[in-house]
């Protein structure tokens, strides 16, 4: 790992393996896979929150309890889809941003490892809540508490993912992070978290408009007082209210992002997504302005918000690429240097084994590449011969090493020798041993 003393930003070498596909294709795949995954994550989290709210309200109005139960039936399906579709973006991001992604995982440590047992417990609680509805009809408080625990865990899980994804974009902060909670203090994590929760509630509410407003949904058999327009009004009201909150949260997300990842293309994508969402909000308000919302504007609302999501996902990916561009360039240089040094070390080792087998000193090739321009075995060149050096340093190779690292000027007829500390102590010792051996052999009796 290389440390830049001016910024103390860790610059590790990458894994020198070719990508399994072209980088533009993998980037496109990452955006598409992420959007598909986050769609069902939003539905899973948003539905859990709304089911909890509806079931609590259902203690006074039974129709809200029925609404909670009908919506809860969709959570486990959305959960399964979220898990399955989450594999692709995790794999692709670990291929494209291997060092950054796994470094962030390591820095958040315990919280990242706890994700697996936390998700398992959360899913088990969801199943328990779903399949104990009738059995716990007289234990409503306990039944709500089960879901409340699952929702609390659902609110924790995205924080870990967001902390990691945020942390991987800012390697200059890696040395300041000491666990998950310090990663939460980085700019943009909390605003982005509330942006995610708002998006979950908006998407789930629009899902409720479509799911409960579809032609074959048995409204009269399920509810006593709710009809389809009433259900549309409930979900449109939530979607509109949270969408208005998004116009506050969204700018907070934007303004808390460090400027290093901004570019005209990023700003354009983000503002295009925000602009496209305005007609969707206006159409929601038009739906609610009718006494009996019929949902005729629903396809247009979904279309506008789909464009918003695609623009935001694209802008976020572009920001990540720009923010990491300089660091990834430094990593490529570090990787090339590491590969070259590794290849040289492997070559040196193979040559050293061959020379040892032939009885040749390992210091001879080092002497030839570093010292032979100024020193010959038995005659003066720029510096004294090895014969003379062997007489001066007989039995003291360390003396040669010390001199080579910080030479002075002893004789007027010899130029001052430059320092060779960069060669390293181990190699200098091999050179010194060879010089003494060669000088002693060439000494005239």
QUIGI-V581226 format. One record per residue. RES is the residue in three letters. PHI is phi in whole degrees, 0 to 359 (* if undefined). NEAR is the number of other ideal C-beta (glycine too) atoms within 10 Angstrom. D_CENTER is the distance of its C-alpha to the mean C-alpha in Angstrom with 1 decimal. Layout:
res:phi:near:d_center
RES:PHI:NEAR:D_CENTER
RES:PHI:NEAR:D_CENTER
//
This chain:
res:phi:near:d_center
UNK:*:8:18.8
UNK:257:14:20.2
UNK:249:11:20.5
UNK:278:12:21.6
UNK:297:6:24.3
UNK:283:6:24.3
UNK:236:11:20.8
UNK:52:11:19.9
UNK:266:18:16.4
UNK:298:18:15.4
UNK:234:19:15.5
UNK:284:18:15.2
UNK:280:19:16.6
UNK:275:17:14.6
UNK:275:10:16.0
UNK:283:11:19.0
UNK:237:8:19.0
UNK:289:5:19.6
UNK:292:10:17.4
UNK:288:10:19.1
UNK:206:11:19.7
UNK:296:9:19.8
UNK:297:11:16.7
UNK:301:8:18.1
UNK:295:12:18.7
UNK:294:17:15.3
UNK:294:17:13.9
UNK:296:14:16.7
UNK:298:17:16.1
UNK:297:21:12.5
UNK:297:17:14.0
UNK:296:15:17.0
UNK:295:20:15.3
UNK:293:21:13.0
UNK:299:17:16.2
UNK:297:16:18.2
UNK:292:20:16.0
UNK:292:21:15.6
UNK:304:19:19.3
UNK:280:20:20.3
UNK:296:25:17.9
UNK:301:24:19.6
UNK:296:22:22.9
UNK:295:25:22.4
UNK:289:26:21.5
UNK:298:29:23.9
UNK:297:29:26.7
UNK:298:29:26.4
UNK:295:17:26.8
UNK:292:25:29.7
UNK:299:28:31.4
UNK:299:20:31.5
UNK:295:15:33.0
UNK:293:22:35.4
UNK:291:24:36.6
UNK:297:17:37.3
UNK:292:14:39.2
UNK:292:19:40.9
UNK:290:12:42.8
UNK:252:8:45.0
UNK:235:14:44.7
UNK:303:12:44.6
UNK:295:17:43.4
UNK:290:19:40.1
UNK:295:19:39.9
UNK:295:18:40.6
UNK:296:25:38.0
UNK:299:23:35.4
UNK:293:17:36.5
UNK:295:20:36.3
UNK:288:22:32.8
UNK:298:21:31.7
UNK:297:14:32.9
UNK:270:17:30.0
UNK:295:26:27.2
UNK:294:17:27.2
UNK:293:13:27.2
UNK:298:21:24.2
UNK:298:23:22.5
UNK:297:13:23.2
UNK:295:17:22.0
UNK:297:20:18.7
UNK:293:15:18.1
UNK:297:12:19.4
UNK:283:18:17.6
UNK:280:18:14.2
UNK:295:11:14.5
UNK:299:16:14.3
UNK:297:19:11.0
UNK:295:14:9.3
UNK:293:15:11.4
UNK:293:22:11.0
UNK:292:20:7.2
UNK:286:14:7.8
UNK:278:18:10.8
UNK:286:20:9.9
UNK:232:21:6.9
UNK:307:13:8.2
UNK:295:20:8.6
UNK:293:26:5.6
UNK:293:18:3.6
UNK:284:15:7.0
UNK:295:19:7.9
UNK:299:23:6.0
UNK:299:18:7.6
UNK:293:12:10.7
UNK:290:23:11.0
UNK:271:24:11.2
UNK:41:14:13.4
UNK:301:8:16.1
UNK:299:21:14.5
UNK:294:19:11.9
UNK:294:12:14.9
UNK:289:15:17.1
UNK:302:16:15.3
UNK:297:9:17.4
UNK:297:9:20.7
UNK:295:16:20.0
UNK:296:16:19.4
UNK:299:10:22.5
UNK:298:13:24.6
UNK:298:20:23.6
UNK:294:18:24.6
UNK:295:11:27.8
UNK:295:21:28.7
UNK:296:24:28.4
UNK:295:13:30.7
UNK:298:15:33.1
UNK:295:26:33.2
UNK:295:16:33.8
UNK:266:11:36.5
UNK:245:14:38.3
UNK:300:16:39.2
UNK:286:7:42.9
UNK:296:9:43.3
UNK:254:16:42.0
UNK:300:10:43.9
UNK:264:7:45.9
UNK:236:12:42.9
UNK:298:15:41.0
UNK:298:10:39.6
UNK:293:10:38.1
UNK:298:18:36.8
UNK:293:19:35.0
UNK:296:13:33.7
UNK:299:17:32.1
UNK:292:24:30.2
UNK:300:17:29.5
UNK:295:15:27.8
UNK:297:23:25.7
UNK:295:21:24.7
UNK:300:13:23.9
UNK:292:17:21.5
UNK:298:27:20.1
UNK:285:14:19.6
UNK:278:14:17.7
UNK:303:17:15.3
UNK:298:18:13.4
UNK:299:18:13.2
UNK:294:20:11.1
UNK:299:17:8.6
UNK:294:20:8.9
UNK:298:27:8.8
UNK:292:24:5.5
UNK:296:18:4.0
UNK:290:22:6.7
UNK:295:25:6.6
UNK:295:22:4.1
UNK:277:24:6.7
UNK:231:22:9.5
UNK:299:24:10.4
UNK:293:14:13.9
UNK:258:18:13.3
UNK:301:19:12.0
UNK:287:13:15.7
UNK:261:13:16.6
UNK:267:21:14.4
UNK:229:10:16.5
UNK:109:12:15.0
UNK:299:19:13.6
UNK:291:11:16.4
UNK:289:15:16.0
UNK:292:26:12.3
UNK:295:18:14.1
UNK:279:12:16.4
UNK:293:18:14.0
UNK:299:14:15.3
UNK:88:19:14.3
UNK:294:18:12.9
UNK:293:18:16.4
UNK:302:20:17.6
UNK:293:22:14.7
UNK:296:20:15.5
UNK:291:16:19.1
UNK:296:20:18.4
UNK:296:20:16.8
UNK:297:20:19.9
UNK:297:22:22.2
UNK:298:25:21.0
UNK:297:24:21.4
UNK:290:23:24.9
UNK:295:26:25.9
UNK:297:24:24.8
UNK:295:29:26.5
UNK:296:23:29.6
UNK:292:23:29.9
UNK:299:22:29.5
UNK:298:25:32.4
UNK:300:26:34.5
UNK:286:16:34.3
UNK:291:16:34.4
UNK:274:22:37.4
UNK:262:19:39.0
UNK:292:11:39.3
UNK:299:5:42.8
UNK:264:4:43.1
UNK:282:15:41.6
UNK:281:8:44.4
UNK:296:16:44.4
UNK:294:10:48.1
UNK:281:6:47.7
UNK:264:15:44.6
UNK:241:19:45.4
UNK:268:9:48.7
UNK:242:9:48.2
UNK:281:19:45.1
UNK:242:12:45.5
UNK:297:20:43.0
UNK:301:17:43.4
UNK:294:15:42.9
UNK:293:24:39.6
UNK:300:23:38.4
UNK:297:19:39.3
UNK:301:20:37.4
UNK:284:25:34.1
UNK:297:26:34.7
UNK:298:15:35.4
UNK:295:20:32.1
UNK:299:26:30.1
UNK:292:20:32.1
UNK:299:15:31.8
UNK:289:20:28.0
UNK:299:23:27.7
UNK:294:13:29.7
UNK:296:16:27.4
UNK:298:21:24.5
UNK:289:13:26.5
UNK:263:11:26.0
UNK:293:19:22.5
UNK:305:20:21.2
UNK:299:12:22.6
UNK:297:15:21.2
UNK:299:20:17.7
UNK:295:19:18.7
UNK:285:10:20.6
UNK:269:14:18.0
UNK:286:21:15.4
UNK:302:15:15.9
UNK:290:6:18.2
UNK:295:15:16.7
UNK:262:18:14.7
UNK:276:16:17.9
UNK:206:15:20.2
UNK:304:7:23.1
UNK:293:13:21.5
UNK:293:22:18.6
UNK:299:14:21.4
UNK:298:14:23.5
UNK:298:21:21.1
UNK:293:22:20.4
UNK:290:13:24.1
UNK:296:17:25.2
UNK:297:21:23.2
UNK:295:18:24.8
UNK:295:13:28.2
UNK:292:19:28.2
UNK:286:23:27.6
UNK:297:13:30.8
UNK:300:17:33.2
UNK:297:24:31.5
UNK:296:19:32.2
UNK:297:14:35.7
UNK:292:22:36.4
UNK:298:27:35.4
UNK:298:13:37.8
UNK:297:14:40.5
UNK:298:23:40.0
UNK:288:15:40.5
UNK:286:8:43.5
UNK:274:13:45.4
UNK:293:7:47.3
UNK:229:10:46.3
UNK:303:25:42.8
UNK:260:12:43.1
UNK:78:19:39.6
UNK:290:11:40.8
UNK:268:18:38.1
UNK:302:19:35.3
UNK:302:11:34.4
UNK:294:12:34.2
UNK:299:25:31.9
UNK:297:17:29.5
UNK:298:14:29.7
UNK:298:18:28.9
UNK:289:24:26.0
UNK:297:14:24.6
UNK:297:17:24.7
UNK:300:22:23.0
UNK:298:18:20.0
UNK:296:17:19.8
UNK:296:20:20.1
UNK:294:22:17.5
UNK:295:18:14.9
UNK:295:21:16.0
UNK:299:22:16.0
UNK:295:22:12.5
UNK:294:19:11.4
UNK:297:21:13.9
UNK:300:23:12.9
UNK:299:22:9.4
UNK:297:18:11.4
UNK:290:16:14.1
UNK:298:22:12.2
UNK:262:20:10.8
UNK:302:13:14.1
UNK:294:12:16.1
UNK:293:21:13.7
UNK:293:17:13.3
UNK:294:11:17.1
UNK:298:17:17.7
UNK:295:20:15.8
UNK:297:13:18.0
UNK:296:12:21.0
UNK:298:16:20.1
UNK:292:17:19.6
UNK:299:13:22.9
UNK:295:12:24.6
UNK:295:16:23.5
UNK:296:13:24.6
UNK:298:10:27.9
UNK:295:11:28.5
UNK:295:12:27.8
UNK:295:10:30.2
UNK:295:10:32.8
UNK:296:10:32.6
UNK:296:10:33.1
UNK:295:10:36.0
UNK:300:14:37.5
UNK:295:10:37.4
UNK:296:10:39.1
UNK:291:13:41.7
UNK:297:15:42.3
UNK:298:11:43.1
UNK:294:10:45.5
UNK:291:15:47.1
UNK:297:11:47.5
UNK:297:8:49.1
UNK:273:7:51.5
UNK:79:6:52.3
UNK:267:14:50.6
UNK:293:17:49.2
UNK:294:19:45.3
UNK:278:24:46.2
UNK:297:18:48.3
UNK:295:17:45.5
UNK:292:22:43.7
UNK:297:21:47.0
UNK:296:12:47.7
UNK:276:12:44.3
UNK:245:18:44.4
UNK:236:22:48.0
UNK:292:13:50.6
UNK:291:11:50.7
UNK:242:15:52.6
UNK:233:22:54.1
UNK:251:17:56.4
UNK:290:16:57.8
UNK:233:14:61.4
UNK:212:12:61.8
UNK:281:14:60.6
UNK:248:11:58.1
UNK:282:11:56.1
UNK:238:19:55.9
UNK:294:20:58.1
UNK:285:20:58.5
UNK:291:26:57.0
UNK:298:20:60.5
UNK:292:16:60.8
UNK:297:22:57.3
UNK:294:21:58.2
UNK:288:14:61.3
UNK:289:13:59.5
UNK:251:19:56.6
UNK:305:13:58.4
UNK:74:8:56.6
UNK:224:12:53.9
UNK:298:20:50.8
UNK:295:13:48.8
UNK:295:15:51.1
UNK:294:20:50.0
UNK:299:22:46.3
UNK:298:15:47.0
UNK:296:19:49.0
UNK:295:21:46.5
UNK:283:15:43.6
UNK:213:10:45.8
UNK:286:14:49.0
UNK:245:7:51.9
UNK:237:9:55.0
UNK:254:11:58.1
UNK:237:9:60.5
UNK:290:6:61.8
UNK:272:5:62.1
UNK:238:13:58.5
UNK:290:11:55.5
UNK:289:11:52.8
UNK:282:19:50.1
UNK:286:8:46.5
UNK:289:12:44.0
UNK:237:18:42.1
UNK:298:11:39.7
UNK:296:8:36.8
UNK:294:18:38.2
UNK:98:12:37.4
UNK:300:13:39.8
UNK:298:11:39.6
UNK:290:19:40.6
UNK:297:24:43.1
UNK:294:17:44.8
UNK:297:22:45.1
UNK:296:27:46.6
UNK:299:24:49.0
UNK:298:18:50.2
UNK:293:22:50.9
UNK:299:26:52.7
UNK:293:22:54.9
UNK:292:16:55.6
UNK:293:22:56.4
UNK:294:23:58.4
UNK:293:13:60.5
UNK:292:12:61.3
UNK:274:15:62.4
UNK:296:15:64.5
UNK:287:5:68.1
UNK:297:2:70.3
//
